Amino acid sequence: MTAKGEITPEMHRVLADLCDFVGQRDRDRPAPLRKIANKALGDTQRAARVLAALDAGGYVRTDNMGWYTGWVTAKGIQAGQLRRG
């Protein structure tokens, strides 16, 4: 997230991919956040930073601090769908 709280292009990319994944399955089961972010960005450290920012901003909710799995919040789904337009 930028200093003004805006979503970065990397955050949008990860959210859009997460929304695509969540739309294909049961939303009650956790999604593989880290795997999807790594695939979207191609870099583990960038993916970790983006997931931390998304978690802090309320776009995703994780079940652990490694961001291995978790859920996309309603706020995250809305932001991810805006990216797809």
Secondary structure, 3 states (H helix, E strand, C coil): CCCCCCCCHHHHHHHHHHHHHHCCCCCCCCECHHHHHHHHHCCHHHHHHHHHHHHHCCCEEECCCCCCCEEECHHHHHHHHHHHC
